[in-house]
Amino acid sequence: MSERLEVLLVGEGNFSFSVAVCESGDVENITASCLQTEQQAVAQEHAAHNIQRLRDRGCTVLFEVDCTCLNEHEVIRRSVYDRIIFNFPHCGRKSGVKKNRTLLAKFFISCAEVLKAWRRSACGSMQRPRRHSM
Ligand SMILES: C[S@@+](CC[C@H](N)C(=O)[O-])C[C@H]1O[C@@H](n2cnc3c(N)ncnc32)[C@H](O)[C@@H]1O
């Protein structure tokens, strides 16, 4: 990736993927997030250690981030990102294809509101991303 990219990771589990991205050295500004509360997140194996590794490297770690409404999060809404990554997106063990498709569709729509490229074009045209029915 190019230099000084602002990258947001959503839907993390124990934050091991975020640590891998961070330690790859390709990205300098990382915000790693998960849907769960901090208490729920650190209950997962290795999570507390991974979160500490991220913080030690200057990354921001956020909890209770719903990737389908990123613009409603008080920290995320004040930021703009070059890239947003959701590794292994999934609603949960028993959710079917339809539910997972809906999650992805809502995630993509939500991304548009906090992505640098869209914000820049929106300033010029005042257009919002079109919402498609799912
Ligand atoms: C299969 S796990 C993948 C975890 C992690 N990204 C990884 O690669 O190891 C799917 C993750 O998606 C998260 N998730 C599901 N719906 C979400 C939502 N609306 N917003 C944010 N995360 C969500 C779950 O909490 C879970 O951690």
The ligand as an ORCA input file, in Angstrom:
! r2SCAN-3c Opt
* xyz 0 1
  C     -15.859    -15.000     11.109
  S     -15.574    -13.704     12.250
  C     -14.086    -12.950     11.599
  C     -13.320    -12.211     12.654
  C     -12.057    -11.506     12.158
  N     -12.383    -10.485     11.182
  C     -11.077    -12.474     11.587
  O     -10.784    -12.418     10.403
  O     -10.604    -13.318     12.347
  C     -16.876    -12.553     11.755
  C     -16.865    -11.306     12.582
  O     -17.803    -10.385     12.049
  C     -18.291     -9.624     13.134
  N     -19.534     -8.936     12.757
  C     -20.731     -9.460     12.422
  N     -21.630     -8.493     12.172
  C     -20.975     -7.304     12.358
  C     -21.357     -5.947     12.274
  N     -22.610     -5.579     11.951
  N     -20.431     -4.996     12.533
  C     -19.167     -5.339     12.867
  N     -18.745     -6.620     12.969
  C     -19.641     -7.585     12.724
  C     -18.464    -10.632     14.238
  O     -18.514    -10.006     15.500
  C     -17.223    -11.508     14.047
  O     -16.178    -11.063     14.862
*
